[in-house]
Amino acid sequence: MINQETIQRILDATHIEEVVGDFVSLKRRGANYIACCPFHDEKTPSFNVNPARGIFKCFGCGKGGDAVRFLMELDHLSYPDALRYLAKKYNITIQEEELSDEQKERKNERDSLFHCSEFAQKYFADLLYNNEMGSAIGLSYFHQRGMTDEIIQKFGLGYCLDEWDNFTTHARANGYSDTVLEKTGLTIFKEDGKSYDRFRGRVMFPIYTISGRVQGFSGRILTNDKTKAKYVNSPESDIYLKKNSLYGIYQAKSSIVKADKCYLVEGNVDVVSMHQSGVTNTVASCGTSLTEQQARMIARFSKNVTVVYDGDAAGIKATLRAVNILLEEGMHVRMVLFPDGDDPDSFAQKHGSTALQEYLRDHEENFVLYKTRLLLDEVKRDPIRKAQALTEIVQTIALVPDMLERTEYVRLCASLLNMPEPTIQTELAKALANRSRKQYEQQHPNETGTVAKTATPTTTTPTSETSSMVVDPQGNIKAAPNTLGAPDPNELPPLPEHPSAVPQQPRVEPFSPTLHPDDTQERKIIDLLLNQGHMVMDCTMTDDEGNTKTEQFFVEAVIVNELLGDHIAFDDPRYQTIFNDFAQMVTSGQLVDASSYINHNDDAIRELATSLMLGERQISPQWEKKHVVTPKPEQRLSQDVLYAIRTLKLRRLDHKIQTNGRQFQLTTNPDDQMLLVQEKMHLVRMRQKLCEQLNCIVN
């Protein structure tokens, strides 16, 4: 069998638009791609590809799934053969073997590290609002920096109390071992047996994987003590490698795809500030200079990068280093430099979000041309320095993989430098030859220099190095807060295996999608579960004394408990199957991996889920042009969920009232008739209450 680590590397490296693009001519439409379906004849495109979710869906024939499913459907490949095709495409060596006891133990250890990190994040975040010192120090710091509660919760920010072992004691009390605490770096253990919290007295910035699991932390000190580091980061571990991690990528990836652009900033606070200012397609490297792995992660979502670093000398040097890496990865690089002494956070605090967005738009320029002008200003009329500048500019152009782009840069730089194009082309040819020779020598270190100089360099597709950036497909998802009586989320069993591994879900009979009266209400419920079930919504509750309070629950927990409480079933067996899965997981205190339905073994359920999950909900910009304020889906989440639940309940009540009326007509026994009348009165009162909640007319 292909071991799970290799499967995950293949899936991480796969870009569905590249796989489908090998067989179909794709055209971009917004955040998605469209084409004529390869599975059936059509003239009008109904085949959609969503890079952010990694899925395809044809709204004509109904086929849908991920890249593996596409290959299985198109070329009638088996699941392992489709994986082998992708492994070959992305130059990944397949290891087919039985997992050893050591591998199984390592997987379990990774799960434990993720669990502990997620437990710590929730604890630090809770201290901000439910601990006196946490609020007075941590929360006040974030508020002083202009951060709203919404943005604090979006990034899961927190505070570690300035006590030696407050967190360690709490973690031990909740069953986390010293071994796990040490490997995550949350606790430091001395040789004399003493231990203390690594991040004590610091505000906490959790670092998430691309799939949203907490893999590490960055802690900022709140004092001016020069003997202590301003930032302390988690040490590297089995779940956290700095070179493979980008701060904010989980929160930004969808926006990067939508905008087809990524802003790259220097620090965590800059990321948070940019997001709060509406520039949500922003990430930062995690306490290190930009790496090749980080550049490749950005490239998964967009080839367009704008580097936004400080305008001082250190910021410019950091920009030059980062851009070289991005250019080598085939990215289209622009840059924005802030005035000396400013960064995105300070600029936004001084001038506001609108001014920040305008500055980014007005001061963005192509990096190669910026560098050319920068060096030209430095050389003045010195011919020697001008020659050195030319060499440096040519070295940068040589990093650009695309020949047509290089040609255009040569033309523009020749104009700026007032030099003949052939001169720059000659220097560029030398630079490209030197790069090719060095690459060949690195790939063939044992061959002679003569061979290396005359050999033609080979172009290879970079292998994926993202296995440690992505959540393990057998990993756990912990539910928080503890929802509607669910068990302690810190003691949850693991989720079922990833759907791409041999599916084990029960099969239901194929369903003919004939629209019936309640399909709209039932479909909306399942839509909410699949797309927004993992989100948190506000619920206002009233106690026995009439006091109201607002608490937060997961959407899926609210839906499941509301429908189970009223014993509501679905007419459509596909909807019932999906709801049953959610109900089983929620009642055991777990979150559901909605993406598993993209590869469900039942065709009808897979096609339904893909249809519902494909595409992002977007508000037309025409409303803004007409000066009509339209709330975003996340802003009306609570209303949407409650409306969907109540409309479905209303339809069920209508059915019960109709059934009651038919039974009354068929009943001759006075006692039975009296019971039916009482039942109808009860149903009508319930219906009236629902109608009042829905603000609709009572018939």
Wavefront OBJ file of the C-alpha trace (Angstrom):
o trace
v 0.000 0.000 0.000
v 1.063 3.618 -0.497
v 1.867 4.878 2.952
v -0.184 7.744 4.318
v 2.716 10.188 4.517
v 3.361 9.768 0.804
v -0.354 10.140 0.011
v -0.423 13.386 1.950
v 2.675 14.691 0.149
v 0.988 13.942 -3.171
v -2.243 15.661 -2.146
v -0.352 18.667 -0.749
v 1.622 19.101 -3.974
v -1.400 18.751 -6.245
v -2.954 21.831 -7.830
v -6.304 20.787 -9.240
v -6.270 23.510 -11.882
v -2.941 22.153 -13.174
v -4.196 18.566 -13.253
v -7.465 19.410 -14.975
v -5.648 21.901 -17.214
v -3.634 19.020 -18.696
v -6.870 17.688 -20.199
v -9.203 20.694 -20.449
v -8.747 24.299 -21.581
v -9.609 26.308 -18.480
v -10.632 29.953 -18.391
v -10.577 31.993 -15.194
v -13.873 33.349 -13.919
v -13.443 35.162 -10.634
v -11.823 32.856 -8.099
v -12.719 29.749 -10.144
v -12.068 28.299 -13.587
v -14.647 27.153 -16.134
v -14.557 24.886 -19.180
v -16.677 22.598 -21.307
v -17.078 19.346 -19.439
v -14.796 16.471 -20.538
v -17.346 13.906 -19.308
v -20.231 14.863 -21.591
v -20.812 16.851 -24.786
v -21.726 20.499 -24.280
v -21.234 23.829 -26.000
v -21.849 26.116 -23.027
v -19.313 25.649 -20.181
v -20.819 24.152 -17.043
v -17.627 22.555 -15.682
v -16.156 24.453 -12.706
v -12.808 24.156 -10.895
v -12.254 25.757 -7.487
v -8.503 25.995 -6.642
v -9.101 27.157 -3.052
v -11.120 24.044 -2.176
v -9.277 21.794 -4.627
v -12.464 20.454 -6.214
v -14.233 20.298 -9.585
v -17.927 20.096 -10.372
v -19.922 19.825 -13.591
v -23.382 21.286 -13.202
v -24.422 19.565 -16.414
v -23.687 15.886 -15.771
v -23.202 16.168 -11.995
v -19.701 14.698 -11.706
v -17.470 16.225 -9.060
v -14.647 15.614 -6.599
v -10.953 16.347 -6.139
v -8.004 15.849 -8.513
v -7.779 12.148 -7.678
v -11.458 11.646 -8.475
v -11.039 13.595 -11.741
v -8.355 11.197 -12.948
v -10.348 8.163 -11.807
v -13.395 9.369 -13.742
v -11.570 10.579 -16.849
v -9.070 7.764 -17.420
v -10.923 5.072 -15.440
v -7.953 4.723 -13.106
v -7.986 2.998 -9.756
v -7.347 5.113 -6.660
v -3.682 3.964 -6.317
v -3.052 4.471 -10.056
v -4.437 8.010 -9.888
v -2.072 8.732 -6.998
v 0.822 7.310 -9.016
v -0.081 9.597 -11.917
v 0.001 12.640 -9.616
v 3.232 11.481 -7.975
v 4.888 11.275 -11.371
v 3.528 14.680 -12.421
v 4.881 16.342 -9.278
v 8.101 14.306 -9.148
v 7.323 12.574 -5.859
v 8.864 9.215 -5.067
v 6.218 6.725 -3.948
v 6.935 4.453 -1.015
v 4.638 1.452 -0.938
v 4.893 -0.423 2.296
v 3.071 -1.459 5.446
v 3.283 1.111 8.207
v 5.774 -0.024 10.810
v 5.130 0.130 14.544
v 7.555 3.053 14.678
v 5.590 4.958 11.993
v 2.346 4.327 13.821
v 3.908 5.582 17.043
v 5.214 8.713 15.276
v 1.740 9.454 13.890
v 0.207 9.147 17.355
v 2.909 11.427 18.718
v 2.129 14.084 16.085
v -1.528 13.896 17.043
v -0.610 14.480 20.688
v 1.504 17.531 19.809
v -1.342 19.052 17.797
v -3.787 18.358 20.634
v -1.546 20.034 23.191
v -0.925 23.090 20.990
v -4.649 23.542 20.356
v -5.380 23.142 24.067
v -2.807 25.841 24.835
v -4.273 28.234 22.261
v -7.742 27.935 23.761
v -6.365 28.435 27.265
v -4.346 31.541 26.352
v -7.300 33.006 24.429
v -9.659 32.363 27.339
v -7.378 34.255 29.741
v -7.904 37.462 27.746
v -11.567 37.619 28.646
v -11.978 35.476 31.756
v -8.934 36.314 33.854
v -8.330 39.617 35.605
v -4.624 39.822 34.729
v -5.258 38.513 31.232
v -7.749 41.296 30.560
v -5.746 44.033 32.302
v -2.490 43.214 30.531
v -3.020 41.060 27.455
v -6.367 42.319 26.198
v -5.529 45.947 26.950
v -2.302 45.598 24.924
v -4.185 44.352 21.871
v -6.786 47.089 22.239
v -4.058 49.730 22.565
v -2.634 48.461 19.281
v -6.026 49.151 17.721
v -7.088 45.506 17.439
v -10.788 44.751 17.727
v -12.218 41.753 19.554
v -13.276 40.352 16.181
v -9.737 40.355 14.798
v -8.350 39.022 18.109
v -10.679 36.042 17.875
v -10.064 35.569 14.141
v -6.366 34.980 14.808
v -6.897 33.226 18.156
v -4.658 35.665 20.025
v -4.081 35.177 23.738
v -1.946 35.858 26.804
v 0.294 33.682 28.965
v 0.252 34.777 32.602
v 3.496 36.101 34.053
v 3.838 33.166 36.453
v 6.486 30.474 36.404
v 4.334 27.453 35.633
v 0.696 28.530 35.435
v 0.107 26.954 32.031
v 2.217 23.867 32.750
v 0.249 23.134 35.907
v -3.045 23.589 34.058
v -1.927 21.336 31.174
v -0.764 18.588 33.518
v -4.089 18.728 35.326
v -5.781 18.126 31.971
v -3.742 15.029 31.204
v -0.892 16.362 29.041
v 2.439 14.668 29.723
v 5.749 16.402 30.343
v 7.105 14.759 27.178
v 4.439 16.393 25.013
v 4.807 19.751 26.791
v 8.545 19.690 26.192
v 8.308 18.651 22.521
v 5.808 21.388 21.725
v 8.128 23.854 23.434
v 5.365 25.172 25.662
v 7.284 24.152 28.776
v 11.036 24.309 29.404
v 12.495 21.612 31.667
v 15.768 22.138 33.519
v 18.266 19.442 34.410
v 17.426 19.802 38.105
v 13.844 18.753 37.338
v 12.324 22.216 37.576
v 10.083 23.491 34.784
v 8.595 26.801 33.695
v 6.379 28.229 30.954
v 8.347 29.308 27.890
v 5.947 32.153 27.059
v 5.185 33.525 30.513
v 4.298 37.223 30.518
v 3.841 37.401 26.739
v 0.940 38.023 24.391
v 0.453 34.985 22.170
v 0.183 34.726 18.391
v -0.769 31.147 17.413
v 0.778 29.846 14.191
v -1.687 27.757 12.187
v -1.118 25.140 9.525
v -2.623 25.754 6.138
v -5.576 23.619 7.254
v -6.153 25.522 10.492
v -4.434 23.460 13.180
v -2.245 25.151 15.787
v 1.353 24.061 15.248
v 3.275 26.640 17.270
v 3.326 30.094 18.857
v 5.071 33.418 18.699
v 5.084 35.272 22.021
v 5.762 39.010 22.326
v 7.125 40.530 25.512
v 5.274 43.541 26.959
v 8.156 45.166 28.844
v 11.201 47.159 27.723
v 13.633 44.671 29.271
v 16.564 44.697 26.810
v 17.931 41.462 28.288
v 14.948 39.515 26.936
v 14.065 38.799 23.337
v 11.186 40.866 21.961
v 9.708 37.744 20.354
v 10.053 34.117 21.400
v 8.923 31.428 18.967
v 8.132 27.773 19.494
v 11.101 25.504 18.826
v 10.902 23.311 15.764
v 9.171 19.979 16.235
v 7.468 17.200 14.337
v 4.527 19.535 13.661
v 6.303 22.886 13.288
v 9.111 23.866 10.919
v 9.676 27.595 10.454
v 10.797 27.247 6.854
v 7.533 25.501 5.981
v 5.186 27.904 7.785
v 3.615 31.245 6.962
v 1.897 33.318 9.612
v -1.681 34.069 8.556
v -1.852 31.626 5.631
v -4.887 29.835 7.077
v -6.810 33.083 7.465
v -5.603 34.525 4.145
v -5.650 31.664 1.631
v -9.208 32.195 0.365
v -8.645 35.932 -0.032
v -5.396 35.311 -1.895
v -7.236 33.147 -4.406
v -10.059 35.682 -4.798
v -7.711 38.633 -5.291
v -5.133 36.546 -7.189
v -2.539 38.389 -5.148
v -0.670 37.918 -1.879
v 0.801 40.676 0.281
v 3.950 39.570 2.106
v 4.825 41.568 5.232
v 7.522 41.253 7.878
v 5.785 40.517 11.172
v 2.773 39.019 12.926
v 1.359 42.361 14.040
v 1.609 43.652 10.470
v -0.478 40.678 9.276
v -3.160 41.280 11.889
v -3.207 45.019 11.172
v -3.508 44.467 7.406
v -6.394 42.044 7.897
v -8.167 44.499 10.183
v -7.694 47.192 7.531
v -9.444 45.017 4.975
v -6.323 43.663 3.251
v -7.070 40.056 4.151
v -4.763 38.471 1.548
v -1.698 39.073 3.739
v 0.872 36.679 5.262
v 4.311 36.843 6.887
v 7.243 34.494 7.249
v 7.488 33.011 10.734
v 10.424 34.705 12.414
v 12.824 33.939 9.578
v 13.821 35.210 6.157
v 11.573 33.993 3.349
v 12.339 30.415 2.273
v 11.754 28.480 -0.939
v 9.137 26.351 0.815
v 7.218 29.441 1.924
v 7.346 30.888 -1.593
v 5.968 27.630 -2.997
v 3.148 27.696 -0.475
v 2.125 31.165 -1.652
v 2.371 30.014 -5.274
v -0.273 27.378 -4.584
v -2.804 30.189 -4.305
v -1.421 32.954 -6.533
v 1.607 33.771 -8.655
v 1.292 37.472 -7.853
v 3.109 38.718 -4.747
v 3.531 42.229 -3.423
v 6.303 42.526 -0.838
v 5.466 45.114 1.836
v 8.500 45.715 4.025
v 9.747 48.667 6.067
v 11.314 51.548 4.166
v 14.539 51.634 6.199
v 17.822 50.074 5.071
v 17.116 46.777 6.850
v 13.680 46.583 5.242
v 15.107 47.167 1.765
v 17.727 44.440 2.263
v 15.038 42.037 3.489
v 12.985 42.909 0.410
v 15.887 42.132 -1.927
v 16.467 38.728 -0.308
v 12.779 37.782 -0.406
v 12.273 38.892 -3.993
v 15.110 36.775 -5.350
v 13.475 33.662 -3.910
v 10.062 34.632 -5.258
v 11.408 35.328 -8.737
v 13.122 31.941 -8.845
v 9.770 30.323 -8.088
v 8.268 32.013 -11.143
v 6.286 34.612 -9.185
v 5.295 38.042 -10.480
v 6.758 40.329 -7.842
v 5.835 43.891 -6.944
v 6.801 45.864 -3.914
v 5.663 48.657 -1.633
v 8.006 50.506 0.695
v 6.585 52.591 3.522
v 8.164 55.878 4.594
v 11.198 55.409 6.811
v 10.037 54.680 10.348
v 6.666 53.285 9.297
v 5.327 49.783 8.781
v 1.805 48.616 7.831
v 0.674 48.618 11.465
v 1.987 52.075 12.403
v 0.814 53.548 9.103
v -2.711 52.184 9.609
v -2.838 53.519 13.179
v -1.733 56.976 12.037
v -3.825 57.314 8.893
v -6.594 54.687 9.019
v -7.591 51.655 6.963
v -8.699 53.566 3.861
v -5.436 55.485 3.664
v -3.487 52.236 4.043
v -5.351 50.604 1.155
v -4.839 53.694 -1.005
v -1.122 53.796 -0.167
v -0.699 50.151 -1.124
v -2.486 50.753 -4.410
v -0.686 53.981 -5.321
v 2.861 52.984 -4.304
v 3.006 49.466 -5.718
v 5.609 48.995 -8.442
v 7.369 46.240 -10.314
v 10.381 45.072 -8.367
v 12.873 44.743 -11.240
v 12.139 48.247 -12.435
v 12.303 49.599 -8.874
v 15.698 47.985 -8.350
v 16.945 49.412 -11.634
v 15.937 52.947 -10.640
v 17.349 52.480 -7.130
v 20.766 51.424 -8.407
v 20.723 54.094 -11.082
v 20.256 56.778 -8.425
v 23.268 55.408 -6.565
v 25.725 55.232 -9.487
v 25.274 58.827 -10.682
v 27.845 59.326 -13.451
v 30.406 56.753 -12.262
v 30.930 54.271 -15.172
v 32.443 51.586 -12.939
v 29.533 51.655 -10.524
v 27.135 51.721 -13.456
v 28.715 48.537 -14.793
v 28.383 46.930 -11.359
v 24.749 48.014 -11.214
v 24.135 46.497 -14.645
v 25.610 43.197 -13.483
v 23.369 43.169 -10.402
v 20.263 44.013 -12.426
v 21.031 41.322 -14.965
v 21.503 38.779 -12.165
v 17.982 39.625 -10.970
v 16.476 39.341 -14.462
v 18.185 35.955 -14.833
v 16.118 34.680 -11.896
v 12.895 35.122 -13.916
v 12.021 31.697 -15.419
v 9.777 32.999 -18.208
v 11.713 33.970 -21.352
v 9.127 36.505 -22.561
v 9.175 38.291 -19.218
v 12.966 38.420 -19.293
v 12.861 39.941 -22.778
v 10.463 42.657 -21.648
v 12.624 43.454 -18.625
v 15.657 43.796 -20.877
v 13.796 46.296 -23.046
v 12.598 48.394 -20.109
v 15.924 48.330 -18.246
v 17.801 49.306 -21.402
v 15.604 52.389 -21.618
v 16.124 53.294 -17.953
v 19.890 52.732 -18.068
v 20.231 54.388 -21.469
v 22.105 51.364 -22.800
v 21.677 49.296 -25.997
v 19.457 46.261 -25.633
v 22.042 43.893 -27.214
v 24.533 44.806 -24.473
v 22.101 43.807 -21.738
v 21.050 40.693 -23.689
v 24.686 39.601 -23.918
v 25.199 40.022 -20.192
v 21.935 38.205 -19.529
v 23.032 35.265 -21.680
v 26.255 35.029 -19.631
v 24.310 35.138 -16.369
v 21.894 32.437 -17.557
v 24.796 30.239 -18.666
v 26.499 30.626 -15.281
v 23.268 29.754 -13.468
v 22.766 26.710 -15.677
v 26.310 25.513 -15.060
v 25.967 25.909 -11.279
v 22.643 24.053 -11.286
v 24.133 21.218 -13.306
v 27.178 20.972 -11.051
v 24.917 20.792 -8.012
v 22.895 17.993 -9.622
v 26.002 16.131 -10.874
v 28.731 16.830 -8.294
v 30.898 13.892 -9.393
v 31.191 14.901 -13.061
v 34.012 16.988 -14.545
v 33.802 20.715 -14.967
v 34.099 20.348 -18.772
v 30.984 18.229 -18.955
v 29.169 20.560 -16.644
v 29.942 23.573 -18.806
v 28.672 22.005 -22.020
v 25.696 20.126 -20.656
v 22.161 21.400 -21.153
v 20.528 22.059 -17.793
v 17.416 20.089 -17.036
v 14.212 21.609 -15.749
v 12.588 19.736 -12.910
v 9.345 20.233 -11.075
v 10.032 20.942 -7.403
v 8.894 18.159 -5.153
v 6.465 19.006 -2.407
v 7.996 19.778 0.952
v 4.744 20.634 2.613
v 3.939 17.473 4.540
v 4.674 19.172 7.830
v 2.641 22.230 6.856
v -0.641 20.408 6.532
v -2.779 18.721 9.129
v -2.317 14.977 9.324
v -5.377 13.404 7.628
v -5.901 11.173 10.645
v -5.614 14.145 13.045
v -8.248 15.180 15.571
v -10.373 18.329 15.506
v -11.327 19.607 18.934
v -14.566 21.414 19.504
v -14.556 24.588 21.576
v -16.458 25.948 23.301
v -18.026 22.879 24.835
v -21.285 22.884 22.877
v -24.730 22.081 24.222
v -23.694 19.461 26.695
v -21.062 17.837 24.465
v -18.225 15.939 26.191
v -14.955 17.640 27.123
v -13.328 18.566 23.782
v -9.882 17.765 25.157
v -10.728 14.052 25.392
v -12.097 13.433 21.930
v -11.388 10.274 19.926
v -9.788 10.655 16.465
v -11.820 11.413 13.375
v -12.354 8.699 10.753
v -9.526 8.265 8.251
v -9.140 10.754 5.423
v -11.624 10.074 2.633
v -8.854 9.720 0.083
v -7.721 6.625 1.941
v -9.999 3.695 1.119
v -13.476 5.025 2.035
v -15.339 3.095 4.689
v -18.552 5.141 4.916
v -21.838 3.239 4.631
v -23.446 3.289 1.214
v -27.018 4.397 0.713
v -29.222 3.600 -2.244
v -28.781 5.983 -5.214
v -31.260 8.834 -5.050
v -33.076 10.358 -8.000
v -32.890 14.139 -7.416
v -36.560 14.900 -8.067
v -37.506 18.175 -6.393
v -40.127 17.751 -3.675
v -41.867 20.422 -1.564
v -39.369 20.452 1.299
v -36.216 20.183 -0.801
v -35.412 23.890 -0.494
v -35.503 23.861 3.324
v -33.647 20.560 3.653
v -30.979 21.589 1.140
v -30.337 24.862 2.970
v -29.729 23.014 6.241
v -27.166 20.702 4.631
v -25.590 23.666 2.824
v -25.039 25.376 6.191
v -23.603 22.221 7.762
v -21.093 21.639 4.955
v -19.969 25.217 4.366
v -20.421 26.947 7.702
v -20.861 24.178 10.250
v -17.376 24.831 11.672
v -18.108 28.531 12.275
v -19.172 30.021 15.577
v -22.502 31.847 15.948
v -24.067 33.906 18.716
v -27.089 32.432 20.500
v -29.274 34.469 22.852
v -30.788 32.364 25.631
v -33.252 33.111 28.428
v -33.054 31.399 31.811
v -35.962 30.476 34.124
v -35.888 33.942 35.712
v -36.228 35.707 32.375
v -32.610 36.873 32.182
v -31.002 36.792 28.733
v -27.402 36.142 27.857
v -25.501 35.550 24.636
v -23.189 32.592 24.204
v -21.300 31.205 21.224
v -21.786 27.748 19.720
v -20.705 25.958 16.584
v -23.277 26.191 13.801
v -23.333 22.428 13.372
v -24.025 21.954 17.103
v -26.975 24.369 16.999
v -28.503 22.717 13.926
v -28.027 19.162 15.164
v -29.413 19.824 18.642
v -32.392 21.816 17.344
v -33.445 19.167 14.822
v -32.730 16.177 17.049
v -34.651 17.835 19.869
v -37.777 18.055 17.693
v -37.204 14.612 16.103
v -37.076 16.109 12.605
v -36.037 13.768 9.798
v -35.227 14.526 6.164
v -37.283 13.271 3.231
v -34.205 13.127 0.993
v -32.016 10.142 1.994
v -28.854 11.967 0.866
v -29.568 14.806 3.287
v -30.423 12.350 6.055
v -27.151 10.467 5.594
v -25.089 13.653 5.854
v -27.117 14.906 8.818
v -26.679 11.574 10.620
v -22.902 11.861 10.211
v -22.923 15.362 11.695
v -25.237 14.301 14.517
v -22.970 11.398 15.452
v -19.861 13.599 15.564
v -21.466 16.577 17.306
v -23.062 14.507 20.062
v -19.615 13.069 20.782
v -18.146 16.581 20.963
v -16.271 16.606 17.648
v -16.168 18.818 14.569
v -16.919 17.230 11.198
v -14.401 17.254 8.340
v -16.851 18.469 5.682
v -14.280 17.954 2.913
v -14.644 14.184 3.382
v -17.868 14.302 1.383
v -15.987 15.425 -1.715
v -14.721 11.837 -1.957
v -17.700 9.994 -0.499
v -18.059 6.472 -1.880
v -21.703 7.121 -2.773
v -21.927 9.012 -6.070
v -25.169 10.823 -5.206
v -23.840 12.137 -1.881
v -20.486 13.095 -3.383
v -22.124 15.043 -6.217
v -24.531 16.779 -3.842
v -21.749 17.822 -1.447
v -19.509 19.034 -4.265
v -22.333 21.136 -5.688
v -22.988 22.766 -2.330
v -19.334 23.317 -1.474
v -18.167 24.607 -4.849
v -17.763 28.342 -5.190
v -17.556 31.132 -2.676
v -20.535 33.185 -1.547
v -19.933 36.671 -2.889
v -21.921 39.876 -2.700
v -22.238 41.688 -6.001
v -20.253 44.963 -6.079
v -23.288 46.513 -7.807
v -24.976 46.893 -4.403
v -22.147 49.097 -3.161
v -22.345 51.189 -6.340
v -26.038 51.722 -5.631
v -25.141 52.723 -2.025
v -26.993 49.717 -0.623
v -25.357 48.212 2.478
v -25.539 44.433 2.226
v -24.282 42.360 5.182
v -21.720 39.688 4.412
v -22.623 36.006 4.981
v -20.517 35.815 8.142
v -22.251 38.913 9.505
v -25.726 37.399 9.099
v -24.695 33.873 10.072
v -26.883 33.630 13.179
v -29.919 34.943 11.320
v -29.384 32.549 8.398
v -29.035 29.525 10.652
v -32.082 30.316 12.768
v -34.162 31.137 9.680
v -33.221 27.826 8.037
v -34.071 25.828 11.164
v -37.357 27.607 11.741
v -38.557 27.381 8.130
v -37.887 23.637 8.101
v -39.731 23.271 11.406
v -42.604 25.314 9.988
v -42.914 22.966 7.015
v -42.942 19.984 9.337
v -45.645 21.564 11.504
v -47.737 22.218 8.402
v -47.458 18.523 7.499
v -48.487 17.494 11.000
v -51.476 19.840 10.972
v -52.564 18.468 7.577
v -52.168 14.888 8.812
v -54.150 15.751 11.926
v -56.992 17.084 9.779
v -57.126 13.925 7.649
v -57.149 11.737 10.746
v -59.987 13.784 12.250
v -62.105 13.255 9.128
v -61.559 9.490 9.326
v -62.206 9.226 13.095
v -65.693 8.629 14.488
v -64.793 8.004 18.128
v -65.534 11.225 20.135
v -62.659 10.602 22.564
v -60.191 10.209 19.707
v -61.593 13.308 18.048
v -61.095 15.294 21.273
v -57.457 14.156 21.458
v -56.930 15.183 17.828
v -58.462 18.616 18.517
v -56.158 19.110 21.497
v -53.183 18.022 19.416
v -54.108 20.457 16.645
v -54.454 23.335 19.095
v -50.956 22.553 20.395
v -49.543 22.397 16.852
v -51.228 25.654 15.872
v -49.777 27.444 18.923
v -46.319 26.167 18.008
v -46.838 27.359 14.444
v -47.925 30.799 15.613
v -44.794 31.111 17.731
v -42.578 30.104 14.800
v -44.324 32.589 12.518
v -43.736 35.343 15.056
v -40.036 34.447 15.166
v -39.922 34.475 11.363
v -41.955 37.695 11.132
v -44.336 36.021 8.695
v -48.115 36.049 8.394
v -50.035 33.394 10.332
v -52.544 31.695 8.058
l 1 2 3 4 5 6 7 8 9 10 11 12 13 14 15 16 17 18 19 20 21 22 23 24 25 26 27 28 29 30 31 32 33 34 35 36 37 38 39 40 41 42 43 44 45 46 47 48 49 50 51 52 53 54 55 56 57 58 59 60 61 62 63 64 65 66 67 68 69 70 71 72 73 74 75 76 77 78 79 80 81 82 83 84 85 86 87 88 89 90 91 92 93 94 95 96 97 98 99 100 101 102 103 104 105 106 107 108 109 110 111 112 113 114 115 116 117 118 119 120 121 122 123 124 125 126 127 128 129 130 131 132 133 134 135 136 137 138 139 140 141 142 143 144 145 146 147 148 149 150 151 152 153 154 155 156 157 158 159 160 161 162 163 164 165 166 167 168 169 170 171 172 173 174 175 176 177 178 179 180 181 182 183 184 185 186 187 188 189 190 191 192 193 194 195 196 197 198 199 200 201 202 203 204 205 206 207 208 209 210 211 212 213 214 215 216 217 218 219 220 221 222 223 224 225 226 227 228 229 230 231 232 233 234 235 236 237 238 239 240 241 242 243 244 245 246 247 248 249 250 251 252 253 254 255 256 257 258 259 260 261 262 263 264 265 266 267 268 269 270 271 272 273 274 275 276 277 278 279 280 281 282 283 284 285 286 287 288 289 290 291 292 293 294 295 296 297 298 299 300 301 302 303 304 305 306 307 308 309 310 311 312 313 314 315 316 317 318 319 320 321 322 323 324 325 326 327 328 329 330 331 332 333 334 335 336 337 338 339 340 341 342 343 344 345 346 347 348 349 350 351 352 353 354 355 356 357 358 359 360 361 362 363 364 365 366 367 368 369 370 371 372 373 374 375 376 377 378 379 380 381 382 383 384 385 386 387 388 389 390 391 392 393 394 395 396 397 398 399 400 401 402 403 404 405 406 407 408 409 410 411 412 413 414 415 416 417 418 419 420 421 422 423 424 425 426 427 428 429 430 431 432 433 434 435 436 437 438 439 440 441 442 443 444 445 446 447 448 449 450 451 452 453 454 455 456 457 458 459 460 461 462 463 464 465 466 467 468 469 470 471 472 473 474 475 476 477 478 479 480 481 482 483 484 485 486 487 488 489 490 491 492 493 494 495 496 497 498 499 500 501 502 503 504 505 506 507 508 509 510 511 512 513 514 515 516 517 518 519 520 521 522 523 524 525 526 527 528 529 530 531 532 533 534 535 536 537 538 539 540 541 542 543 544 545 546 547 548 549 550 551 552 553 554 555 556 557 558 559 560 561 562 563 564 565 566 567 568 569 570 571 572 573 574 575 576 577 578 579 580 581 582 583 584 585 586 587 588 589 590 591 592 593 594 595 596 597 598 599 600 601 602 603 604 605 606 607 608 609 610 611 612 613 614 615 616 617 618 619 620 621 622 623 624 625 626 627 628 629 630 631 632 633 634 635 636 637 638 639 640 641 642 643 644 645 646 647 648 649 650 651 652 653 654 655 656 657 658 659 660 661 662 663 664 665 666 667 668 669 670 671 672 673 674 675 676 677 678 679 680 681 682 683 684 685 686 687 688 689 690 691 692 693 694 695 696 697 698 699
